[in-house]
């Protein structure tokens, strides 16, 4: 039974900016629980006029309906994707009526920056969906602006009482964080051993047709960003949490990270997907050309982490962030109100080595569950294996294996959201995302010069 907080508790009003299928499908139970516990009184929505019909239809089917919905004019000119002159008065009205608000920024990433800036500069608690923001210039992604903007946000947020967190998969994840990361940290302390290699691969199974690269406004590619600013942030964030563990062994040293990358783009897709299949989808487009600078669909990166003071290599590794991988898509046209529009089905593979002593290997992949030859839901399965030099470390086993089934990745997101609604979130605060955003910027810049190394101060 849910424990109800006393009525004297200082409740906040939740403002959801961007009421996507993701929010309505996954997070309404968190809102309901926070209301019942007395952390928030209810919630309101801010979205854009062009989404009004779709959102109104979505709200009709909700058991927990918003207290109020505000629609503001679409902002697609002058390089500004969210105008404080348009949404600011809505926040002011809600603060005037409610006293205190908390803002969940769940709109498309190109609009994140202005909403987050407003919250930080006005002392309003915020939770921002990953990735934190995507700087735009002349209508296109401008990754070189990430670090200065991020530094400003972090410094500005230090002086106030408002709390700012980032919604990402890899802070409360049962397998990635509580089974693997925590265990490896303990092993590094025990063995006094750094991470000497890290190899990560995600296969997202996201399948867009050529026309969808032109049309889509949710998870778009036509603004110059792609995989990196869509699902990849979850995993860049996870990778940096592992690399940060090297500070256990070198607490007084700083590191540099050098990386180089290659990418594949919508322009390449016609040669990469079977013509036999693409013709069935009316998607054989050998002359697909556009003046737009499309974002990437797939990325491979090689990196080297060095001790800055000695110049010695600590960690070598690879990062593969792929979307053009097995999917469950069978439909030619995108469904209107489905969250998994592209038939996404993911697989993650991570291996981390502690030199000659120990390694951990995580495999986590989605498992489609079919009913009457149709995928009705997707579960997840994980396998965590270790290899250890038990000949030297007598209390250890040479090999171990542990499996987990019935997983739902969104459980970690819901745990983060609930902690934030309760005012207890401390694992994903904005200052803890400085390094992930540095790496995001470096990969994005390296894609502009494929194969050329980018070096920066890591931590």
C-alpha positions as CSV (number, residue, x, y, z in Angstrom):
1,X,0.0,0.0,0.0
2,X,1.3,3.4,-0.9
3,X,2.2,5.6,2.1
4,X,0.6,9.0,1.7
5,X,2.6,12.1,2.8
6,X,1.0,14.5,5.3
7,X,-1.2,17.2,3.7
8,X,1.1,19.9,5.1
9,X,3.9,18.9,2.7
10,X,5.0,21.5,0.2
11,X,3.8,20.0,-3.0
12,X,5.0,21.0,-6.5
13,X,3.1,21.1,-9.7
14,X,4.6,19.0,-12.5
15,X,4.9,20.6,-15.9
16,X,5.6,18.2,-18.8
17,X,7.1,19.9,-21.8
18,X,6.5,17.6,-24.8
19,X,3.8,15.0,-24.2
20,X,5.1,12.2,-26.4
21,X,3.9,8.6,-26.7
22,X,7.0,7.7,-24.5
23,X,5.7,9.9,-21.7
24,X,2.1,8.8,-21.8
25,X,3.0,5.1,-22.3
26,X,5.8,4.7,-19.7
27,X,5.7,7.4,-17.1
28,X,2.0,8.1,-16.1
29,X,2.2,5.5,-13.2
30,X,5.2,7.5,-11.8
31,X,3.1,10.7,-11.9
32,X,0.2,8.9,-10.2
33,X,2.4,7.5,-7.5
34,X,3.9,10.9,-6.8
35,X,0.5,12.5,-6.6
36,X,-0.7,9.8,-4.2
37,X,2.4,10.2,-2.0
38,X,1.9,14.0,-1.9
39,X,5.1,15.0,-3.8
40,X,3.1,16.7,-6.6
41,X,-0.5,17.9,-6.8
42,X,-1.1,17.1,-10.4
43,X,0.5,17.8,-13.8
44,X,0.1,20.1,-16.8
45,X,1.4,19.9,-20.4
46,X,3.1,22.3,-22.7
47,X,3.4,21.3,-26.3
48,X,3.3,23.0,-29.8
49,X,0.2,23.8,-31.9
50,X,1.1,21.4,-34.6
51,X,0.8,18.4,-32.2
52,X,-2.5,19.5,-30.7
53,X,-4.8,17.0,-32.5
54,X,-2.5,14.0,-31.8
55,X,-2.1,15.0,-28.1
56,X,-5.8,15.5,-27.6
57,X,-6.5,12.1,-28.9
58,X,-3.8,10.6,-26.6
59,X,-5.2,12.4,-23.6
60,X,-8.7,11.0,-24.2
61,X,-7.5,7.5,-23.4
62,X,-5.6,8.4,-20.2
63,X,-6.9,7.5,-16.8
64,X,-4.8,10.2,-15.2
65,X,-5.5,13.3,-17.2
66,X,-3.6,16.6,-17.0
67,X,-5.0,19.5,-15.1
68,X,-4.3,21.9,-18.0
69,X,-2.8,21.7,-21.5
70,X,-1.0,24.7,-23.1
71,X,-0.3,24.9,-26.8
72,X,2.3,27.4,-28.0
73,X,3.1,28.4,-31.5
74,X,5.6,26.3,-33.4
75,X,9.0,28.0,-33.5
76,X,11.0,27.2,-36.5
77,X,12.6,30.4,-37.6
78,X,15.6,32.4,-36.6
79,X,17.5,29.4,-35.3
80,X,15.4,29.3,-32.2
81,X,13.4,26.2,-31.5
82,X,11.8,27.2,-28.2
83,X,11.1,30.9,-27.5
84,X,11.1,32.0,-23.8
85,X,8.8,34.8,-24.9
86,X,6.2,32.2,-25.8
87,X,6.6,29.6,-23.1
88,X,7.8,31.9,-20.3
89,X,4.4,33.3,-19.6
90,X,3.0,29.8,-19.2
91,X,5.5,29.0,-16.5
92,X,4.8,32.4,-14.9
93,X,1.1,31.6,-14.9
94,X,1.6,28.2,-13.3
95,X,3.9,29.5,-10.7
96,X,1.4,32.3,-9.8
97,X,-1.4,29.7,-9.4
98,X,0.6,26.8,-8.0
99,X,3.5,28.4,-6.1
100,X,6.1,25.9,-7.1
101,X,6.7,23.9,-10.2
102,X,9.0,21.1,-11.4
103,X,9.6,20.9,-15.2
104,X,10.2,17.6,-17.1
105,X,11.7,18.6,-20.5
106,X,10.7,15.8,-22.8
107,X,10.3,17.6,-26.1
108,X,12.5,17.0,-29.2
109,X,16.2,17.6,-28.4
110,X,16.7,20.7,-30.5
111,X,14.3,22.6,-28.2
112,X,15.9,21.4,-24.9
113,X,18.5,24.1,-24.6
114,X,16.1,27.1,-24.2
115,X,13.8,25.3,-21.7
116,X,16.7,24.1,-19.6
117,X,18.3,27.6,-19.7
118,X,15.1,29.1,-18.5
119,X,14.8,26.6,-15.6
120,X,18.4,27.1,-14.5
121,X,18.3,30.9,-14.7
122,X,15.0,31.1,-12.9
123,X,15.6,28.5,-10.1
124,X,13.1,25.9,-11.3
125,X,13.7,22.2,-10.7
126,X,14.2,20.4,-14.0
127,X,14.5,16.9,-15.4
128,X,15.8,16.8,-19.0
129,X,15.5,13.9,-21.3
130,X,18.8,12.7,-22.9
131,X,20.7,14.0,-24.6
132,X,20.7,17.3,-22.6
133,X,20.7,19.6,-25.6
134,X,21.8,19.9,-29.3
135,X,23.2,23.3,-30.1
136,X,21.8,24.6,-33.4
137,X,23.3,27.1,-35.8
138,X,21.6,28.2,-39.1
139,X,19.2,25.3,-38.7
140,X,21.8,22.6,-38.3
141,X,23.5,20.8,-35.4
142,X,26.6,22.7,-34.2
143,X,28.5,20.3,-31.8
144,X,31.4,22.7,-31.1
145,X,29.0,24.7,-28.9
146,X,28.3,21.8,-26.5
147,X,31.1,22.3,-24.0
148,X,30.8,26.1,-23.4
149,X,27.0,25.8,-23.0
150,X,27.3,22.8,-20.7
151,X,29.9,24.6,-18.6
152,X,27.6,27.6,-18.3
153,X,24.6,25.5,-17.2
154,X,26.6,23.7,-14.6
155,X,28.2,26.8,-13.2
156,X,24.9,28.7,-13.2
157,X,23.1,25.9,-11.4
158,X,25.7,25.7,-8.6
159,X,24.5,28.9,-6.8
160,X,20.8,28.0,-6.5
161,X,18.6,25.6,-4.6
162,X,16.9,24.2,-7.7
163,X,17.9,20.7,-8.7
164,X,18.6,19.7,-12.3
165,X,18.8,16.1,-13.4
166,X,19.1,14.2,-16.7
167,X,16.9,11.3,-17.7
168,X,19.1,8.5,-19.0
169,X,19.0,4.7,-19.0
170,X,22.3,4.1,-17.4
171,X,22.1,5.6,-13.9
172,X,19.6,3.2,-12.2
173,X,19.9,0.2,-14.5
174,X,19.7,-3.2,-12.7
175,X,22.3,-4.8,-15.0
176,X,24.6,-2.0,-16.2
177,X,24.8,-0.2,-12.9
178,X,23.9,-2.3,-9.9
179,X,25.3,-5.7,-11.2
180,X,28.2,-4.8,-13.5
181,X,29.5,-1.3,-12.6
182,X,29.3,-1.7,-8.9
183,X,30.9,-5.2,-9.0
184,X,33.8,-4.0,-11.2
185,X,34.4,-1.0,-8.9
186,X,34.8,-3.4,-6.0
187,X,37.1,-5.6,-8.0
188,X,39.3,-2.7,-9.0
189,X,39.7,-1.7,-5.4
190,X,40.5,-5.3,-4.4
191,X,43.0,-5.8,-7.1
192,X,44.3,-2.2,-7.3
193,X,43.9,-2.6,-11.1
194,X,42.8,0.0,-13.7
195,X,40.6,-0.7,-16.7
196,X,43.0,-1.6,-19.6
197,X,40.4,-2.1,-22.3
198,X,36.7,-1.4,-22.9
199,X,34.8,-2.5,-25.9
200,X,31.1,-1.5,-26.4
201,X,28.6,-2.1,-29.1
202,X,24.9,-1.3,-29.3
203,X,22.7,-2.5,-32.2
204,X,19.5,-0.4,-32.2
205,X,17.5,-2.0,-35.0
206,X,16.1,1.4,-36.0
207,X,14.9,1.2,-39.6
208,X,13.9,4.5,-41.3
209,X,12.9,4.6,-45.0
210,X,14.4,7.3,-47.2
211,X,11.2,9.4,-47.1
212,X,11.2,9.4,-43.3
213,X,14.6,11.1,-43.2
214,X,12.9,14.0,-44.9
215,X,9.6,13.9,-43.0
216,X,10.3,13.0,-39.4
217,X,10.3,15.7,-36.7
218,X,10.6,13.3,-33.8
219,X,14.0,11.6,-33.8
220,X,14.9,13.6,-36.9
221,X,18.0,13.4,-39.1
222,X,17.4,16.4,-41.3
223,X,18.9,18.9,-38.8
224,X,22.4,17.4,-39.0
225,X,22.3,15.1,-36.0
226,X,21.4,11.4,-35.8
227,X,22.2,8.3,-33.8
228,X,24.6,10.2,-31.5
229,X,21.9,12.6,-30.3
230,X,19.1,10.0,-30.2
231,X,19.7,6.7,-28.4
232,X,23.5,6.8,-28.2
233,X,23.6,9.2,-25.2
234,X,22.5,6.4,-22.9
235,X,25.6,4.4,-23.7
236,X,28.1,7.2,-23.9
237,X,27.0,8.0,-20.4
238,X,27.5,4.4,-19.4
239,X,31.0,4.2,-21.0
240,X,32.2,7.3,-19.2
241,X,31.0,5.9,-15.8
242,X,33.3,2.9,-16.4
243,X,36.2,5.0,-17.6
244,X,35.8,7.3,-14.5
245,X,36.6,4.3,-12.3
246,X,40.3,4.6,-13.3
247,X,40.4,7.5,-10.8
248,X,40.2,4.9,-8.1
249,X,43.7,3.8,-9.1
250,X,45.0,7.2,-10.1
251,X,43.2,9.6,-7.7
252,X,45.7,12.5,-8.1
253,X,46.1,12.3,-11.9
254,X,44.2,13.6,-14.9
255,X,43.5,11.9,-18.2
256,X,43.3,12.8,-21.8
257,X,41.1,11.0,-24.3
258,X,41.9,10.6,-28.0
259,X,39.3,9.2,-30.4
260,X,38.6,8.9,-34.1
261,X,35.4,8.0,-35.8
262,X,33.7,6.8,-38.9
263,X,30.0,7.1,-39.7
264,X,27.3,5.9,-42.2
265,X,24.5,8.2,-43.3
266,X,21.1,8.1,-45.0
267,X,22.9,8.8,-48.2
268,X,24.6,5.4,-47.8
269,X,21.6,3.4,-47.0
270,X,20.5,2.3,-50.4
271,X,23.8,0.3,-50.8
272,X,23.7,-1.1,-47.3
273,X,20.2,-2.6,-47.2
274,X,19.2,-5.5,-49.4
275,X,17.6,-4.4,-52.6
276,X,15.3,-7.4,-52.4
277,X,13.9,-6.0,-49.2
278,X,14.0,-2.3,-49.9
279,X,12.0,-2.8,-53.2
280,X,9.2,-4.5,-51.1
281,X,9.1,-1.3,-49.1
282,X,9.1,0.9,-52.2
283,X,12.4,2.2,-50.8
284,X,15.0,1.4,-53.5
285,X,16.3,5.0,-53.9
286,X,19.7,4.9,-55.7
287,X,19.4,8.6,-56.5
288,X,18.6,9.8,-53.0
289,X,20.2,13.2,-52.7
290,X,19.4,16.2,-50.6
291,X,20.9,19.6,-49.9
292,X,20.4,18.9,-46.2
293,X,23.2,17.7,-44.0
294,X,21.8,14.6,-42.6
295,X,22.7,13.1,-39.2
296,X,24.4,9.7,-39.0
297,X,22.8,6.3,-38.7
298,X,25.8,4.3,-37.5
299,X,29.1,5.2,-35.8
300,X,32.3,3.4,-35.0
301,X,34.9,5.0,-32.7
302,X,38.3,3.9,-31.5
303,X,39.7,5.6,-28.4
304,X,42.8,5.8,-26.1
305,X,42.7,7.1,-22.5
306,X,46.1,8.4,-21.3
307,X,47.5,9.6,-18.0
308,X,48.2,13.2,-18.8
309,X,51.2,13.7,-16.5
310,X,53.1,10.6,-17.7
311,X,51.7,10.2,-21.3
312,X,51.2,6.5,-20.6
313,X,48.2,4.6,-22.0
314,X,45.7,3.4,-19.4
315,X,42.7,2.2,-21.5
316,X,42.2,1.3,-25.1
317,X,38.8,0.7,-26.6
318,X,36.1,0.8,-29.2
319,X,32.6,2.2,-29.3
320,X,30.1,1.0,-31.9
321,X,26.8,2.8,-32.0
322,X,24.7,1.2,-34.7
323,X,21.1,1.5,-35.9
324,X,21.3,-0.5,-39.2
325,X,20.9,-3.8,-37.5
326,X,18.1,-6.4,-37.2
327,X,14.7,-4.8,-36.7
328,X,11.1,-6.1,-36.2
329,X,9.7,-3.6,-38.7
330,X,7.3,-5.0,-41.3
331,X,5.2,-1.9,-42.1
332,X,5.7,0.5,-45.0
333,X,4.2,3.6,-43.3
334,X,4.9,4.8,-39.8
335,X,2.0,4.2,-37.4
336,X,0.6,7.4,-36.1
337,X,0.5,6.9,-32.3
338,X,3.0,4.1,-31.7
339,X,6.1,4.7,-29.6
340,X,8.2,2.1,-31.4
341,X,7.6,3.4,-34.9
342,X,10.7,2.0,-36.5
343,X,10.6,-1.6,-35.2
344,X,13.5,-0.9,-32.9
345,X,14.9,-3.9,-31.1
346,X,18.2,-3.5,-29.3
347,X,21.2,-5.5,-28.4
348,X,24.1,-4.3,-26.2
349,X,27.5,-5.9,-25.8
350,X,30.1,-4.6,-23.3
351,X,33.4,-6.1,-22.3
352,X,35.8,-4.5,-19.7
353,X,39.3,-5.9,-18.9
354,X,41.5,-5.4,-15.9
355,X,44.7,-6.3,-17.6
356,X,45.9,-9.9,-16.9
357,X,43.6,-10.3,-13.9
358,X,39.9,-10.1,-14.6
359,X,37.3,-9.2,-17.2
360,X,33.5,-8.8,-17.2
361,X,31.3,-9.3,-20.3
362,X,27.7,-8.1,-20.5
363,X,25.3,-9.1,-23.2
364,X,21.8,-7.5,-22.9
365,X,19.3,-7.9,-25.8
366,X,15.6,-7.5,-26.5
367,X,13.4,-10.6,-26.9
368,X,10.3,-10.2,-29.0
369,X,7.2,-12.0,-27.7
370,X,4.9,-13.1,-30.5
371,X,1.1,-13.8,-30.2
372,X,-0.6,-15.0,-33.4
373,X,2.5,-14.2,-35.5
374,X,2.6,-10.6,-34.2
375,X,5.0,-9.1,-31.8
376,X,2.9,-8.1,-28.8
377,X,5.7,-7.0,-26.4
378,X,9.4,-7.0,-26.0
379,X,11.2,-8.4,-23.0
380,X,14.9,-8.2,-22.3
381,X,17.5,-10.9,-21.4
382,X,20.9,-10.3,-20.0
383,X,24.0,-12.5,-19.4
384,X,27.0,-11.4,-17.3
385,X,30.1,-13.5,-17.5
386,X,33.5,-13.0,-15.9
387,X,36.9,-14.5,-16.6
388,X,39.5,-14.3,-13.9
389,X,43.1,-15.4,-13.4
390,X,42.1,-17.9,-10.6
391,X,45.5,-19.6,-10.8
392,X,46.9,-16.5,-9.3
393,X,43.9,-15.3,-7.3
394,X,43.2,-18.4,-5.3
395,X,39.8,-17.3,-3.9
396,X,38.4,-16.6,-7.3
397,X,36.7,-18.7,-10.0
398,X,38.2,-18.9,-13.5
399,X,34.7,-18.3,-15.0
400,X,31.3,-17.3,-13.8
401,X,28.0,-16.7,-15.5
402,X,24.8,-15.1,-14.3
403,X,21.6,-14.7,-16.4
404,X,18.6,-12.4,-16.0
405,X,15.3,-12.4,-17.9
406,X,12.0,-10.5,-17.8
407,X,13.9,-7.2,-17.8
408,X,12.5,-3.9,-18.8
409,X,15.0,-1.1,-19.6
410,X,12.4,1.5,-18.8
411,X,12.4,0.4,-15.1
412,X,15.6,2.4,-14.7
413,X,14.1,5.5,-16.2
414,X,11.1,5.2,-14.0
415,X,13.3,4.8,-10.9
416,X,15.2,8.0,-11.9
417,X,11.9,9.9,-12.6
418,X,10.4,8.8,-9.2
419,X,13.5,9.8,-7.3
420,X,13.4,13.2,-9.0
421,X,9.7,13.7,-8.3
422,X,10.4,12.9,-4.7
423,X,13.4,15.4,-4.5
424,X,15.8,12.5,-3.8
425,X,17.6,12.2,-7.2
426,X,21.4,12.2,-6.8
427,X,22.8,9.8,-9.4
428,X,22.1,11.8,-12.5
429,X,22.5,15.5,-11.6
430,X,23.6,17.8,-14.4
431,X,27.1,18.3,-13.1
432,X,27.7,14.5,-13.4
433,X,27.1,14.8,-17.2
434,X,30.0,17.1,-18.0
435,X,32.2,14.3,-19.2
436,X,29.5,12.4,-21.2
437,X,28.7,15.6,-23.0
438,X,32.5,16.2,-23.7
439,X,32.6,12.8,-25.3
440,X,29.5,13.4,-27.3
441,X,31.0,16.6,-28.7
442,X,34.3,14.9,-29.5
443,X,32.6,12.1,-31.4
444,X,30.4,14.5,-33.3
445,X,33.4,16.7,-34.3
446,X,35.4,13.6,-35.2
447,X,32.6,12.5,-37.6
448,X,33.2,15.7,-39.5
449,X,36.7,14.5,-40.3
450,X,36.4,10.7,-40.5
451,X,39.5,8.9,-39.2
452,X,41.2,12.0,-37.8
453,X,42.0,12.0,-34.1
454,X,40.4,14.4,-31.6
455,X,42.2,14.8,-28.2
456,X,40.7,16.6,-25.2
457,X,41.1,16.7,-21.4
458,X,38.9,14.0,-20.1
459,X,38.8,14.4,-16.3
